[in-house]
Amino acid sequence: MDVTRMPRPPGVLENEWETVRPAVFGAAYRLLGSVADAEDVTQDVWLRAAAADLRGVRDLRAWLLTVAARRSYDILKSARARRETYVGPWLPAPLLTGPDASEPVLVDESVGSAMLLVMEELKPPERVAFILHDVFGLEFSQIADVLGASAASARQLASRARRKVATAKQSTPHASPAERERLLTTFRNAYEAGDMAGLVRLLHPDAVYVTDGGGKLAAARKYIHGGARIAMVMVRVGRQWRPDSIEVIEVGGEPALLLRREGRAVSVDTVEIKDGLVTAYRRVVNPDKLAHL
């Protein structure tokens, strides 16, 4: 880790932590796709930093990010094994952004649900190298320290990840936030009314519906394909759930739907849109992933 013997003023951690904390949390969330795990990592970083002598650290932000990345990398490697036994589809935990966020969050396309799913396909070292370099601008020598590899290897890992991400992005439809919000509002109205025909009109004929329940409650454990079938399932589920409210919120920098019942979040829904139609509808109902809401 790059340090110098030039002393830092007392209380530097307290003075700079709130400025750097969004980056620490943001790196952990992008690496893990879990709000709870990212919060745990952020707390671990704070405790590690509070116990360390930081007077010789030249770049505190880089130091804290590498500590966060090293801890996240350990979790990420074990998480890959846990994914194999996860019940049903896995989706990233929704991260509140914008005016709904309780604290500052660094927002770019890498916190969107579609991009997090793309990064989930990367190998753990590739994901670390890509996020630390391309998103947070760390030097490859610092990334190598996290991965236990050479700087040249870290550079190759980031390059390989960058190519994979670029290829995946080419096949991922993109819609503006305004278009997403308009469509979601219309979708919500049809959903609340139980208007199956209205939902079919908003869904692409080849749309896919993905539900993450994590085995915690009843949820589809396989993808559901086809606009008409998805509309039928959603109307049936809507009648069973009967949410008290459905709000348009911002998740990962994108509009999403938050369903509440008795004041408790029961679902967060995000979409992919192409040519004005929903091509992918993703619903997180796993209560562990909604607890922070």
N, C-alpha and C positions, 0 to 999 in steps of 0.2 A: 504494500500500500504506500502511496506516495506521501511522504511526510517531510517536514523540515524542522529544524531545531528552533525556529523563531517562535517565541512564546505567544500564546493567545491570551487575551484579557480574561480575568475571572468572570464566571457566569456566562461564558460564551454559549453553552448549550441552551440555557434558559432564554438567552437573548435571541437565538436563531432557530430554536426548535419549531415554533409555530409557523415560521416561514418555510421550513424544510419538510415539515410533517406531511403536507399533502403529496409531496413527491414520494416520500417513504411509503405511505399508505397506497398511493397510486401504483407504484412499482409492484408491491406485494399483491394488489388486487389483479393487476394485469397478468402476473405470473400464475396466480392460483384460481382466479375466477370465483373467489369466495370472499364475501365481506367479512364474515366471522374470522376466517383464517388471516385475512389482511389486518384486521384489528389486533389479533393476537401477535402477529409479527411486528406491527408498529409498537406495541407495548414492550415486546422483547428488545427491540432496537433502543427504545428510550432507556430501559433498565441497563442495557449493555453500555450505552453512551454515558449514562449518569455515573457509572462505576469506573469509567475509563479516564485516563489522563489525556485530555484532548489538546493540551497546549502545543503539542508538536504537529498537529494535523493541519495541513495547509488548506485543504478543500474539505470542509465539514460536510457539505452536501454529498460529495462523492463517497466520503467515508461512511456516512449513514446509509446511503443507497447500497453500497457493497455489503454492509452488514445485513440489511434487509433482504438483499438478493441471495446471500448465502443461506440464510434461514429459510427463505421461500424455496430455494432450490432443493433443500433437504425434504421439505414437505411435498414439493411437486413430484419428486421421484417416488415417494411412498404413495402419493395420490394416484399415480398411474396404475399401481397395483389395485388400489381400492376401486377404481373405475370399472375394473373387470367384474366386480361383484355388485356394482351399483344396480339397484332394481329399476329397470326401465331406462328411458333416455336421460342423459345428463345435460343440464343447461346451466350456464353461469348464474350465480346469485345476482339479482337485480341491484344495481348501485344507483341510488338516488343522486341526481345532479340538478343543476339549475336552482330555481327558487325553493324546491322541496328539500334540497340537501341541508343537513343539520350543520355541516362544516364544509370548508373549501375543498373542492375536488378538482384535480387536473383532468380536463376533458379534451379528448380528441377521438378519432375514429377507433383507436385501439381499445376503448372501453365499451364500444357498442357490442351488442350480443352477437351479431354476425361475425365481427372480427375476433371476438374471444373464442368463438367456435372454430374459426380458422386456426387460431394459435393453439387450440387444444390438440390439433393434429400434428403439431411440431413436436419433435423430440425435446425433452427437457433442456438439454444444453443449447439447442437452437433457439428455443423460446427465451431463455435467459440472455443469450448474446444479442438477439434481435431487439428485445425490449430495452435492455440497458443501453445499447448503442443507438438504435434508431429512434427510440422514444425519449430517452433521458440523456443521451449524448455523452456517455462515459467512454473513456479511452479503452482500447482493447487490452492494454496492460492491466487495467483495473478489473475488467471482465474476466481475464485469465486467472486472476487471483480468486475469483468466486468459483470458477469451474475447475480449478486445479489443472489448468492446461496452459499451453503457450499462447502468447499474444497472436501469433500467426494462426493457430487453431481456432481461437476465438473469432478472428476475422473471417475465417472460412465458414464457421458455424453461422455467423450473422448473415453472410452472403447467401448461404444455402437457404436459410429461413426467409430471407428477403425475396428470393425467387419463388419460393412456395407460396408466400403471402400474395405476391403480385399475380401469380397464376390463379389463385383462388378468388381474388378480387375481380378478375376479369369475368368470372361466371356468377358473381354476386350482384343482383340488381341494386341500383341505388335510387333512392327517392329523397327529395328535400324534406327537411323537418316540417315545413308548412303542408306539403302534400300528405305526409304521414299523419299529421294532426287532423287534417280534413277527413281523411279516409277513416281514421280511428273513431272520430266523432260520429260519422255516419254509421260505422260498424256497431258502435255502442248502442246507438238508437235502435237499430234493427235487432240487436241481441236482447235489449231490454224488452222490446215489444214481442219477442218470440217470432219475428218475421223471417221465416225460413227462405222465402223467395228473395227477400231483400239481402240476406246474407249470401245466397248463391250468386247474386249479381255482383257482389263485391269480391268474391273469391275466384281465383284463376281455376279453370277446369282441372288443372294438374297440381293444384296447391297441396301442401303437406301441413299436417297439424301435429305438433310435438308437445307432449305434456310431461313435465318433470315432477313426479310425486315422490320419488326416492323410496317407494315402498312404505311411506308414512301414512298414506291414505289412498282411497280408490282413485286411480288415474290410469289412462291408457298406457300400457307398457310397450306398445309398438307405434310406429308412425301410422297416421291415418292419411290416406291419399284420396284426392278428388274433392272438388269444391262442393258438390251436392252432398256427399257423405259427411264432409266436415260440418256443413250447415246443419244437417240432421242431428249429429252428435252434439253440437254446441247448443241447439235449441233444447234438446233433452237435458243436458247438463244444467243449462240455465234455469229450467223449471225445477230441478232438484235442489240447486244451490240457493236460488232466490237471494242474490246479494242485496244488501241494503243500499249500496251506492257503487257507482262505477265512475271513477275520475280519470281524466287524462292528466298524466304526470310526465316528468322527464326522467328517463332511466338510461344511463350510459350515453348521455347527450342526445337521446332520441325520444320522441313522444311514445308513451306506452299507456296501457290501461291498468289501473289499480282497482281491484274488486274488494270491497269490505263487507263483512257481515258482523253485526254486533260490535262495531268499532275495531274489528281485527282484520288485518290484511289476509285474504284467502287466495289471492291470485295476482300475479303481475304478468301481463301479456305484451309481447313485442311482435312486430311483423316485418316481413320483407315485402316490398311492393315493386311491381313492374307493370308499366303501361296502365297505371291506375287500378290494378287489381292486386289482391293479396296472394303472393306466391308461397309464403311460409308464415304460419301462425304458431308462435312459441309461447307456451303457458307454463309458468313456474307456480306450482302449488305446494311444493315441499315446505312444510312449516318451518323447518330449520333454516331455510334460505329466505324466509320472510320475517323472521323474528325481529330483525333490526328495524322493520317498518312500523 
